Amino acid sequence: MSSQVTLPRLGQGMESGVIVKWLKSEGEQVEKGDPLYELDTEKVTQEVEADSSGVLLRILANEGDEIEVGKAIAVIGEAGEEVSEEEETPDRVEPDEGGAEIGVEKPAEGPEREDEREEGREAGTDAPSEPEQRANGGRVKASPLARRIAKERGVDLAQLRGTGPEGRIVAEDVERAGVSLQRAPAAPPSAAPGEVEVVKLNQMRKTIARRMTEAWEAPAFQISMSADMTASIRLREALLERVEEGGVRPTYSDILTKVVALALMRHRDMNAHFAGDEVHLFPTANIGIAVAIPHGLVVPVIPSCETRSIPEIAAARADIVGRTREGKLRAEDLENGTFTISNLGMYGVERFTAVLNPPQAGILAVGAIEEHPVVVDGDLEIQPRMDLTLTVDHRSVDGATASEFLRTVKSFLEEPGLAL
């Protein structure tokens, strides 16, 4: 007996998703738990598993289609079973006259979707854009990212041999063009001097734009402190000495995540969400780590950081950041965050202000560790110091509470033993 495969709701607030790639073909045997297709939501691209076993009798939704949650996208049944021609067609999200669906974001075009889930890797099976012609009149099969790179670097796709499925040209093929790439002009050759290039927002950037607008509508304020990192540097050196071969090396961000989590447990008003006429205080510190990816920013969450050791936090951070950059995050990796840390110290940024991550009550911006002259008991000393800037939603947290929290974070960094 055949059964319909419907689009699942993979996260709170999800109303639709874009079918990126089918991992099984019509007529192929499918086992329950097998990866069936890749789904792109406004937060993440992830594989979705089959919830039943059988033969994939019919695919109802094409790659690139945006489908509403709960609508049928495929039919699974027994081999040879007939599928009615009246099988329900999934509802696609259609744009309004102005080109955008009210309340639902229009899916990004192929190149933008591919860019937001890639960093140095090629998906290779997304639907191609308008094909170019080979010299013999045949059609060039190339992924959207490969076409973009080729356009930017002046590479003729018709001269390349693809290594992707069915001879498809992927980004790595363009990169390997070698001498041709090195001689490519810095600017796209198709752009006339002084011509304005229009880049459409991909689905992730649309989400970022919307959420940042929401953040700026909140009455936020900032406070800053500078911490002496001498003791934290010694702590990290001691932790590094205990890392086994092949283990994850703890970073200052890992130490900071731990002390912030412990500080949140002492100042629970900071571990909160603003929810209209309510403030929700959480019993665990689920810390979001801002991670930059091509054309976007993602904030995956490490749950219950107050219960984890620094090496455990380091392992969790390495795993989730790695999966972020490989485009393998799951929807649950982005949910239930209670506080966010944004660290730009690795870029040499000494001080900056981070934008709130609604509905969270606070976000901590962390700069680089720099040596500064400091007067201690009348004597001049050179100390390794790190600037901390806390942005707070004033609707749920007052200045005194925020100041006490930041002072606790500073004291834990300067004397890690106080956190025990």
JOWOSUL-V15710 format. One record per residue. PSI is psi in degrees with one decimal (NA if undefined). Layout:
psi=PSI
psi=PSI
This chain:
psi=124.7
psi=154.8
psi=148.8
psi=142.7
psi=120.2
psi=156.9
psi=121.4
psi=159.9
psi=109.8
psi=0.1
psi=159.2
psi=129.7
psi=-6.4
psi=127.2
psi=-21.5
psi=169.6
psi=160.5
psi=127.2
psi=111.1
psi=-48.7
psi=134.4
psi=130.0
psi=-8.6
psi=152.5
psi=159.2
psi=135.5
psi=-6.2
psi=143.2
psi=136.9
psi=133.1
psi=146.0
psi=128.2
psi=-10.8
psi=141.1
psi=123.8
psi=-41.1
psi=164.6
psi=133.5
psi=133.6
psi=117.8
psi=-179.3
psi=-12.4
psi=-39.2
psi=155.5
psi=127.2
psi=158.5
psi=141.4
psi=131.5
psi=152.4
psi=139.3
psi=6.8
psi=162.9
psi=155.1
psi=-158.8
psi=136.5
psi=95.8
psi=-41.4
psi=138.8
psi=122.2
psi=-18.1
psi=129.5
psi=157.7
psi=132.7
psi=-12.6
psi=139.3
psi=122.1
psi=142.4
psi=148.3
psi=136.5
psi=-7.5
psi=149.6
psi=136.3
psi=-13.3
psi=169.3
psi=128.8
psi=134.7
psi=-156.0
psi=152.1
psi=133.7
psi=-5.6
psi=136.3
psi=141.5
psi=126.9
psi=139.3
psi=-16.7
psi=13.3
psi=138.1
psi=132.9
psi=134.8
psi=145.0
psi=123.3
psi=150.8
psi=113.5
psi=142.4
psi=154.5
psi=-173.6
psi=-25.8
psi=0.3
psi=4.9
psi=138.2
psi=129.0
psi=122.1
psi=-11.4
psi=130.7
psi=138.9
psi=138.2
psi=146.4
psi=154.7
psi=163.1
psi=-52.1
psi=-39.9
psi=-40.8
psi=-39.2
psi=-41.4
psi=-38.3
psi=-16.0
psi=5.7
psi=147.4
psi=93.2
psi=13.7
psi=161.9
psi=126.5
psi=-45.8
psi=-9.5
psi=14.7
psi=153.3
psi=130.1
psi=157.1
psi=-169.6
psi=118.2
psi=150.0
psi=172.0
psi=133.0
psi=165.6
psi=-31.9
psi=7.5
psi=-6.4
psi=169.8
psi=136.3
psi=125.6
psi=117.8
psi=145.4
psi=158.7
psi=-40.6
psi=-39.8
psi=-40.3
psi=-40.7
psi=-47.4
psi=-42.7
psi=-41.4
psi=-42.8
psi=-31.7
psi=5.4
psi=31.4
psi=132.8
psi=108.2
psi=-27.9
psi=-18.2
psi=-2.2
psi=152.8
psi=123.2
psi=146.2
psi=2.5
psi=-175.7
psi=132.9
psi=34.0
psi=15.0
psi=136.6
psi=126.1
psi=173.5
psi=-39.5
psi=-32.7
psi=-39.9
psi=-41.8
psi=-36.4
psi=0.2
psi=-12.9
psi=-107.7
psi=-38.8
psi=-39.6
psi=-39.6
psi=-29.9
psi=1.2
psi=142.8
psi=155.7
psi=-33.7
psi=152.2
psi=127.6
psi=-21.6
psi=-13.2
psi=121.9
psi=152.1
psi=128.6
psi=-0.6
psi=137.5
psi=126.2
psi=129.7
psi=120.1
psi=116.6
psi=144.3
psi=132.5
psi=178.0
psi=-38.8
psi=-43.2
psi=-31.6
psi=-41.5
psi=-43.8
psi=-44.4
psi=-42.6
psi=-44.3
psi=-34.9
psi=-34.7
psi=-42.1
psi=-39.1
psi=-41.0
psi=-18.0
psi=-17.4
psi=140.8
psi=84.8
psi=157.1
psi=162.7
psi=143.5
psi=151.8
psi=149.6
psi=160.8
psi=132.0
psi=138.3
psi=117.3
psi=12.4
psi=-50.0
psi=-37.2
psi=-33.9
psi=-43.0
psi=-39.9
psi=-43.9
psi=-41.0
psi=-39.5
psi=-38.8
psi=-37.8
psi=-34.4
psi=-21.4
psi=1.6
psi=125.0
psi=161.0
psi=128.7
psi=-4.2
psi=169.2
psi=130.7
psi=119.5
psi=144.2
psi=172.8
psi=-30.0
psi=-36.1
psi=-42.4
psi=-43.8
psi=-41.3
psi=-42.4
psi=-47.9
psi=-33.4
psi=-42.0
psi=-43.2
psi=-37.0
psi=-36.6
psi=-33.1
psi=-27.2
psi=-24.4
psi=75.1
psi=-19.8
psi=-22.0
psi=-20.6
psi=66.9
psi=161.8
psi=138.9
psi=127.1
psi=71.1
psi=-109.8
psi=19.2
psi=155.7
psi=124.6
psi=118.0
psi=131.4
psi=145.3
psi=-13.3
psi=152.7
psi=100.1
psi=99.9
psi=125.2
psi=135.4
psi=115.0
psi=124.2
psi=123.8
psi=133.0
psi=166.7
psi=125.6
psi=28.0
psi=177.5
psi=130.8
psi=145.1
psi=80.4
psi=156.7
psi=134.4
psi=111.9
psi=154.1
psi=50.6
psi=-24.3
psi=-21.3
psi=-6.5
psi=147.9
psi=166.7
psi=-43.5
psi=-36.3
psi=-39.5
psi=-40.5
psi=-44.1
psi=-42.5
psi=-40.0
psi=-45.1
psi=-39.6
psi=-48.8
psi=-34.5
psi=-40.0
psi=-45.2
psi=-30.3
psi=-48.1
psi=-18.1
psi=-1.7
psi=29.6
psi=21.2
psi=150.2
psi=159.4
psi=-38.3
psi=-18.2
psi=-17.1
psi=3.5
psi=159.8
psi=21.1
psi=141.5
psi=-15.3
psi=151.3
psi=143.8
psi=130.3
psi=114.7
psi=115.3
psi=14.1
psi=-34.1
psi=-16.0
psi=3.7
psi=7.3
psi=124.5
psi=-33.6
psi=136.2
psi=169.2
psi=125.6
psi=151.3
psi=140.0
psi=150.2
psi=82.3
psi=146.4
psi=15.7
psi=148.5
psi=-19.8
psi=157.9
psi=138.0
psi=122.1
psi=129.5
psi=129.5
psi=-174.4
psi=154.9
psi=118.9
psi=146.8
psi=131.9
psi=146.3
psi=131.9
psi=138.8
psi=120.2
psi=116.9
psi=40.3
psi=-6.3
psi=148.3
psi=125.3
psi=154.9
psi=119.2
psi=145.6
psi=113.6
psi=153.3
psi=129.7
psi=136.2
psi=125.9
psi=118.9
psi=124.9
psi=132.1
psi=141.7
psi=111.7
psi=-12.7
psi=-25.8
psi=-17.0
psi=135.7
psi=167.4
psi=-40.5
psi=-43.4
psi=-45.7
psi=-39.7
psi=-41.2
psi=-39.7
psi=-48.5
psi=-35.5
psi=-36.3
psi=-43.1
psi=-45.3
psi=-44.8
psi=-36.2
psi=-37.1
psi=-37.2
psi=-28.2
psi=80.7
psi=-25.9
psi=-23.8
psi=-21.4
psi=-13.4
psi=NA
